[in-house]
Amino acid sequence: MKKYFLTFLLLTFAFSAAFAQRIPVVGVLPFTAGRNVTSEDAAAVTRQVIEELTSWGMNIVREEGRAEYIVKGTLARQGTSFVLTAETIEAKTNETLNESKEQAAAVKDISIFNFCVKIVEMVPFPNYLLGKWQSALNMPDGPVICIIEFKSDRTITVERYDTWEHRRMNSLRYEGYGIGSYSYAGYYSRRNMTVDSKQVRIDATASFNLKLEETLPEQTEVNQNRLGLVFGSDKNSFDIIGGALPCGRNYDGTSVFPSAYIGFTRFTKIR
C-alpha cells in the first residue's frame, strides 16, 4: 500500500511559558485534482493553503496518524469557474466538522485567506483569557485597580474591583470584590468588528457578567456583552474594544479625566 504523508500544522502563537496551552494539531492532505484540473494546480493550491495557515503560526510537520483535525480538499473546474472545496474532519471520531468552498474564474483569483478561515472555523481555539489579570487607571488621588481571574470552567473570581467617582472636587472610592461568569470565542485570524462605524481587527469576543460587593451602586452588577478583545503578541496583555468594564463616573470635566464614564479596558497578565 502506498504510504501517504500528511502535512501537519501546529499553531504556535507566541506566549509565555506561564501561559502555555496545548494547541490542536491540524493536518492538510495533498489536495486532489478534480475534473479539468492539472495535478500541478492542485499541488500549488495545497502549498498556498499551507503557507497561509503557516503565516497564522502553524509550522510543525508530522507523519500520518498524528493529526487531531484533518483537512481533505479538491480543486475542480465547473463550467467557467475553478472551485476549491474541503472538509475538516475530527480524527478521533471521523466526524466532519465543517465544509469549505471558494471559487473564481481563475485559480489565482481564489481567496485562499477566506478558504483557510472556513477550514479552521470549528477547530477549538485556545482560551487566552485564562489566568489572573490586572488593570489600573491613574486618577488624581491614586490608581483605580481591577484584579480579575478567568477560570477554565468559565467562572470569574474578582479579587479587587475599585469603583470611583469625582464630584465637586471630592472623590469617593470603594474597593469591591465578587464573582461572575464569562463567555469567550477566539479566532484563528483577526476578524473585523464595527466600532463607531469603523472596522477594527479583533482576536476574540467575550461577554462578562459580574456580581460585586462593596462598590458604588451602579456597579453592583456588571453585564457587558460581545466585547472585542485584542491581545498583545505575547498574549500577556489585552485591550477591550467597543466597551469597557465600568467602574465609576467623573462629573467634573476633562481636567480630572478625559471622559465622564470610567471603565477598565487595558489588562496585563499577572499570573
N, C-alpha and C positions, 0 to 999 in steps of 0.2 A: 504494500500500500504506500502510495506516495505520501510523504510527510509534509504537512504544511506548517508554516510558522506564522504566528500572529505577531503583529507589531503592537506591543503593549505600551501604554502611555500612563504614566503616573503623575498626577497633579502634584507639583512641588512648589506651591506658592510659598514665598519666604515668610517664616515666622520663627519666633524664638523657641528654644528647647523647652522652656517652661510652658509653652502654649502649643506644643506639637500635637497634632491629631492625625490618626491614621486616615489616609485618603484612598478612596476606591481606585482599583486598577481597571483601566479601560483598554480593551484590545480592539484593534481595527484589522479585519481581514482584507486582503487584496480585493479591490472591487472587481466585479465580474463585467466583462464586455458583453452587452446585450446586442440586440438586432442593429445592424448597420453601424456598429461602432468598433473601432480597432482596439486591440489589446493595449497598444501604446497610449491611447486616450484614457482608457480605464486606469492604467498604471499612473499616468500623470495626475489624474483626479485623486487617486489614493494618496500620492505624495502631497498634494495640496491640502487635503484634509488633515493629514498627519502634521504638516508644517503649521497649519492654523491652530490646531489643538496644542501643539508644542509651544506656540507663542503665548498660550494661556498658562504655561507652566508644566506641561506634560512632556516628560522626556526620558522615561525608562523603558527599555526593550526587554521582553521576557519570551520564553518559548511557549508553545501551545499548552494549554491547560492551567495557566496561572491567572487568567483574567477573571474578574468578578462580573464585568459587563462587556459584552461583545457586540461589535458593530459589523453587520454584513450589508454590503451595498452593491448596486448595479448601475451602470451607465448605459443608457439605450437611446435609440432615436425613434421618436414617434411623430410621423408627419414631418413638419419642418422644424421641430424642436428637439433638442437634446434634453433628456430627462434623467436626473440623478436621484435615486431612491435608496433608502437604507432602513433597516430595522435595528433597534438596540435591544439586546436580549440579556436578561439576568442569567448568568451561567449556572448558578446553583439550582434554579427552578426551571430553566429553559423557557421562561415566560417572556413574551415580547412586551417591553415596557412602553415603547412608542415607535412610530414610523416617521421618517423624514422624507421630504421631497422638494426639489428645486428644479426649475427648467429655464432654458433660454434658447435663443436661435443659434447660438454657437457655444461650444464647450467653454471657451474663455470667458463668456459672459455669465456663467452660472455663479450665483453668490455663494461661495464656499463658507463665508462667515455665517450667513443665515442658516445654511445647512448644518454647520457644526453646532450652532446654538440648539437646534432641534435634536441633534444626536444625543446630547448630554442633558436634555431637559429633565428627564426623570431619574437621572443618576444622583443619589443623595450627596449633597454638598456639605462640607464641614461647617459646624456652627462656631463661627469666630467670636461670638459673644461670650462663650463660656469663660468663667473666671470672675475676678473681682476688679472693679474699675473705679476710678475717682475723677470727679470734675470739680473745678474751683473757679469761682467768679470773684474777681478783685473789686471790692466795694470800698468806699471812703473810710469805713470803720473796720475793715478787715475782710478776709475772704469768706464767701458763702460756699459751702462744701457739700458734695454728694458722694457717698461711698456705697456702691451697689454691687451685688454679686448675682450673676446669672448661672443657674444650675442646669444640669443635663435633663432633668425632668420638667423643664420649662417653668420652674418656680423662681422667685426672686427673694433674696434677703436684702433688706435695706438697712445697712449698718448706721448710716447717717444721711439725713436729708434736711439740710438747713433751709428754712424759709425766712424771707426778709422783706421789709417794706420801709420806704423812706417817705416821710410826710412832714412838711413844715420844719425842715432842718433837724428832725428827730428820726432815728432809725429804730426799728424793732426787729429782733431776731429770735428764732426758735430753732433748736437742734432736734429735729424729728428723727423717726425711725419707723420701720414697718416691714410688711411683707407684700408679695404680689405674684403675678404671673406674666408670661410674655409669649408671643409667637414670633417665629423667625423664618424667613425664606431667603436663602442665599442664592447667588447666581455664579455660573462659571465664567461669565464675562460681564462686564458692566452693562447695565441697561439704563434706558432713559426714564427719567421721572420729570413730570411737568411741575415746576415751582414758579409761581408768579409769572405764568405764561412763557417761561423759559425751560429749555430742556437741560436737565442735569444728569450726569452719569453717576449711577449708584452701584454698590456692591450687593446690597440686600435691602429688604424691607422688614420692619418689625413693628409690633404693637405692644404697648406696655400698660398694665393695669395694676396700680399700687393702692394699698390701704395703709395710711400713715397716721401716726400719733405724734402729739406734741408739735404740731405745725400750725401755721396760720389757717383759719377756717377754710379758705379757698383751696387748700392743698391736702385736706384730709383724704381725698380720693383723687388720684391722678389717672386718667384714662386717655391715652394717646394712640391713635390707630394709623397703621400703614405709613409710618415714618421711614424716610430713606436713610440708609447708612452708607458712609464712605469710610473704608478702613485705610490706615496707613500701610505702606509697603511691607512692614514687618508684622502687621496685624496686632500691634501693641497700642494702637490708638484708633479712635473712630470719631467721626462727626455726624451729628443728626442733621438731616436735610429736610426742609419742609415743615419744621416744627421744633419742639423742644420739650423737655420735662420741666414744667413750670414751677417756679419757686418763689414768686413774690411780685411786688409792684413798686414802681418808682413814680411818685406823684409830683416830683419837683424838677423835672426838666433834664436836659442833656448835661448840665453841669454836674449832675450826680451819676447818671447812667445814660447811655445812648438811646434807650427805648423805655417805654412806660411799663412793659411787661418783661419780667426777668425769667430766664429759663436756662437749664443746663443743656448744652449742645455738644461740647467737646470733652471726650473722656480719654483717660490714659490708663493702661493696664497696670495694676499694682500687684497682682498675683494670678 
